[in-house]
Amino acid sequence: MKSKNIIITVLVALFFFSFNPLFAQINLKIKGKVTGDTKGFDKIYIFKGQFQDSTAISPNGEYQITITSEAPDVMYFYLQYESKVKGYVSPFSLFIEKSGTLQLDFDIEKGISSGQINGPTRSVAYFDYSRAKKSIHERINKEITSKFGEEALKEGTTNFDKAMDYFEKRETQLNDSLFAKYFNPNGADAPFMLLGRVSSLSLAQLEHNYSKLSAPLKETKAAKQLYEKITSRKRSSIGSTVANFVLPDTTGNDFSFNKLKGKYVLIDFWASWCGPCRISFPRLRSVYQQLKGQNFEIINISIDAKLDDWKKAVKEENNPWPQLHDKTNLSKSAFFVSGIPTAYLIDPDGKIVFSSVGSDEKGGGPMEEKLESVFGVKLTK
């Protein structure tokens, strides 16, 4: 009887994964009509990770491409026209929901986000959501200039700090409202919408919305990535204790985090290819020197995929603190690193007391303010 139950269970599982549309291979034809003069820059590029493809807009303005995917996914599109004529690239995300045809017509001058779309329901909804998100910054900037004046958006002006505070609060408000409007826990795009806001939603909001996902959705790759990020956020929240970890230095020797027990430790995640990370190092070296003898240490943890690139950058920067390589994906399993540079301040008991994202090459940022508070000093610039 037991073996019979096992066979039935396997057959049910095979049926589920074979016929559930969330797990079927997708072949989506994307086509449309482009108006306006491309000036000869007629390529449309599609990419995500290692995947890259392109298609050309014909002389009569038509284009067509078929995207093949093993599961629902988000792909990024951008125009050669933007790169060559406008001097920038503005990728726009499209959700690949299921096999079929998606019609997307747009004006070359106004860009993909200006387009009219018709196709799979959640692909259309995700397009509308992405377009609305894209317009939020422009909307808030108009509100700021109306409220505080044209100069308020320029750093160093009288109302700049007020404008930035307004921007941050208003951005959260508008994004939350937009998310609530378009989020459908039964839609195949739901995990991708949550992944897009994994840094800006509270942990409670993330867990609540994740819990609403259907059982089949929770088995998708995107939902598993989401769960991993939620877990890492919980493990690296303020007040959490950092478990010991061991990572290799540039010579291949293992370095144990426990060696620094009893000290305040600033863990700084970076990569050789990260411009803001490297621009911030001179200031970080200054802070390090100013806090010398204060029971303080810094650790750089690189997320570089190529060891040679990492070692070359380490030699060029010559930072006077331990340089480690994240070969165990600590940045995903034990810490929440949504972008680099990301820094965590750990107290002598091993508890996380502060975290920050972004570079601070001029000094005076949130992490430095925390260090000043902890050590009772004023860091000079």
SVG drawing of the C-alpha trace seen along z (x, -y; Angstrom):
<svg xmlns="http://www.w3.org/2000/svg" viewBox="-6 -79 55 81">
<polyline fill="none" stroke="black" stroke-width="0.4" points="0.0,0.0 2.8,-2.4 4.6,-1.9 1.2,-2.4 0.8,-5.8 4.3,-6.8 3.5,-6.0 0.3,-8.0 2.1,-10.9 4.7,-10.9 2.1,-10.7 0.2,-13.6 3.4,-15.6 4.3,-14.8 0.8,-15.8 0.9,-19.1 4.3,-20.2 3.5,-19.0 0.2,-20.8 0.4,-23.7 1.0,-26.7 3.4,-28.3 5.9,-25.5 5.3,-25.2 7.8,-26.5 6.8,-29.9 7.0,-31.1 5.8,-34.7 5.8,-36.6 6.2,-40.3 5.4,-42.5 4.3,-46.1 4.4,-49.3 6.9,-52.0 6.1,-55.5 8.7,-58.3 12.1,-58.5 14.7,-56.1 17.4,-58.0 18.9,-54.7 19.1,-53.5 16.5,-50.8 17.6,-48.1 15.5,-46.9 17.6,-45.1 16.3,-42.5 18.3,-41.3 18.4,-39.7 21.5,-38.3 23.4,-36.3 20.5,-36.4 20.7,-38.9 18.8,-39.3 17.7,-42.0 15.4,-42.7 15.3,-45.5 12.5,-47.9 11.7,-47.6 11.5,-50.6 7.7,-50.6 8.0,-50.7 7.2,-47.1 9.2,-44.7 8.8,-41.2 10.7,-38.9 9.9,-35.7 11.0,-35.2 11.5,-31.7 11.5,-31.2 11.3,-28.1 9.0,-30.0 7.3,-33.5 10.0,-36.1 10.8,-39.8 12.9,-40.9 14.4,-44.3 14.1,-46.2 15.9,-49.3 16.3,-51.2 19.4,-51.8 17.8,-55.2 17.9,-56.3 21.6,-55.4 22.7,-57.0 20.4,-60.0 19.6,-60.9 22.8,-59.7 21.4,-57.5 19.8,-54.0 16.5,-53.7 15.6,-49.9 11.9,-49.1 10.8,-45.9 8.2,-43.6 6.7,-40.6 6.7,-37.4 3.6,-35.6 2.7,-32.9 2.8,-31.7 0.9,-33.8 1.2,-37.2 1.9,-40.6 1.3,-43.7 3.3,-46.7 3.1,-49.9 5.1,-53.0 6.6,-56.2 10.4,-56.1 10.9,-59.6 8.7,-59.0 10.1,-55.5 8.7,-52.1 6.9,-53.4 4.7,-55.6 3.4,-52.5 0.0,-50.9 0.0,-47.2 -2.3,-44.3 -1.7,-40.7 -1.6,-38.4 -3.4,-39.9 -0.6,-40.1 1.9,-41.2 -0.4,-44.2 -0.9,-44.9 2.9,-44.7 3.5,-47.1 1.0,-49.6 2.6,-49.2 6.1,-49.8 5.0,-52.8 3.3,-54.3 6.4,-53.7 8.6,-55.3 6.5,-58.5 6.6,-58.8 10.0,-60.7 8.8,-63.2 5.6,-63.7 7.4,-64.3 9.9,-66.7 7.0,-68.8 5.4,-68.8 8.7,-69.9 9.3,-72.8 5.8,-73.9 6.1,-73.6 9.7,-74.7 10.8,-76.5 12.8,-75.7 16.2,-75.7 15.1,-73.2 16.3,-70.2 19.9,-71.6 22.2,-70.3 23.4,-73.1 20.4,-75.3 18.2,-76.5 15.3,-74.1 17.3,-71.1 17.1,-69.0 13.3,-69.7 12.9,-68.8 14.8,-65.5 12.8,-64.6 9.6,-65.3 10.8,-63.3 11.6,-60.2 8.2,-60.2 6.2,-61.0 8.0,-58.3 7.1,-55.7 3.5,-56.8 3.0,-56.7 4.9,-53.4 2.8,-51.8 -0.4,-53.0 0.7,-51.8 1.7,-48.4 -1.6,-47.9 -3.4,-48.8 -1.6,-46.3 -0.5,-43.5 -2.5,-40.3 -1.2,-37.4 -2.6,-34.9 -0.9,-36.5 2.3,-35.0 3.9,-38.5 3.3,-38.7 6.8,-37.4 8.5,-39.8 6.5,-42.7 7.6,-41.8 11.2,-41.3 11.1,-44.8 10.2,-46.2 12.1,-43.9 14.2,-46.8 11.5,-49.4 8.6,-47.4 8.8,-46.6 9.7,-43.1 6.2,-42.7 4.7,-43.8 7.0,-41.4 6.1,-38.4 2.4,-39.2 2.3,-39.5 4.5,-36.4 2.1,-34.4 -0.7,-35.4 1.0,-33.8 -0.6,-30.5 1.2,-27.2 2.2,-26.8 3.6,-30.3 5.8,-29.6 7.4,-26.8 8.6,-29.2 12.2,-30.3 11.3,-34.0 9.3,-33.2 12.2,-31.1 14.5,-34.1 12.0,-36.2 11.9,-33.9 15.7,-33.9 15.8,-37.7 13.1,-37.8 15.1,-35.3 18.3,-37.3 16.6,-40.5 15.3,-38.8 18.8,-37.5 20.4,-40.9 17.9,-43.1 19.0,-45.5 19.5,-43.6 20.2,-40.3 23.4,-38.4 25.9,-37.7 26.9,-34.0 30.5,-33.3 31.6,-33.0 34.9,-32.1 36.0,-33.6 39.3,-33.5 41.6,-36.5 43.6,-37.4 46.3,-34.7 43.7,-32.0 43.9,-31.8 40.7,-31.5 39.7,-34.5 37.3,-33.9 34.9,-36.7 35.3,-35.4 38.8,-36.9 37.2,-40.3 34.9,-39.4 34.8,-42.2 35.3,-44.9 33.0,-47.2 33.2,-45.9 32.1,-47.7 31.4,-45.1 31.5,-46.7 30.2,-44.7 31.7,-45.8 33.0,-44.7 35.9,-45.7 33.4,-46.9 31.4,-49.1 32.4,-52.7 30.6,-54.2 32.2,-51.5 35.7,-52.5 35.0,-56.2 34.0,-55.9 37.3,-54.2 39.4,-57.3 36.8,-58.7 36.6,-55.3 40.3,-55.2 40.1,-58.6 37.5,-57.4 39.5,-54.3 42.5,-56.4 40.5,-58.7 39.0,-55.8 42.3,-53.9 42.7,-52.7 38.9,-52.9 38.3,-49.2 37.1,-49.4 37.8,-47.4 36.7,-47.3 36.2,-44.2 35.8,-44.4 33.8,-41.5 33.9,-41.4 31.1,-39.8 33.3,-39.7 32.7,-36.7 36.3,-36.9 39.0,-36.5 41.7,-38.1 39.6,-41.3 39.1,-41.4 42.8,-40.8 43.8,-43.5 41.4,-46.0 42.5,-45.2 46.1,-45.9 45.1,-49.2 43.1,-50.4 45.5,-49.2 43.0,-49.4 44.6,-48.7 42.0,-46.2 41.1,-42.6 40.0,-41.9 37.8,-38.8 36.0,-37.1 32.3,-36.1 32.7,-32.6 29.9,-31.2 27.3,-33.9 27.2,-35.4 25.7,-38.5 22.6,-36.5 22.4,-34.0 23.4,-36.0 23.1,-39.6 20.7,-41.5 22.7,-43.1 20.3,-44.5 22.9,-46.8 26.6,-47.8 28.1,-49.3 26.2,-48.0 27.6,-48.3 26.7,-46.8 28.0,-47.9 28.4,-45.1 28.9,-45.7 31.3,-43.9 28.6,-41.3 28.2,-40.5 24.8,-42.3 23.9,-44.4 23.4,-48.0 23.2,-49.8 23.2,-49.3 23.4,-51.6 23.3,-51.4 25.2,-53.7 28.4,-55.6 29.5,-58.4 32.7,-59.8 32.3,-63.3 31.6,-62.1 28.8,-63.0 26.4,-60.3 24.1,-58.1 26.8,-55.5 29.3,-58.2 26.7,-59.8 26.2,-56.4 30.0,-56.0 30.2,-59.4 27.4,-58.5 29.0,-55.2 32.5,-56.5 31.6,-60.0 33.8,-61.7 33.3,-64.2 34.8,-62.9 36.6,-65.5 36.1,-65.7"/>
</svg>
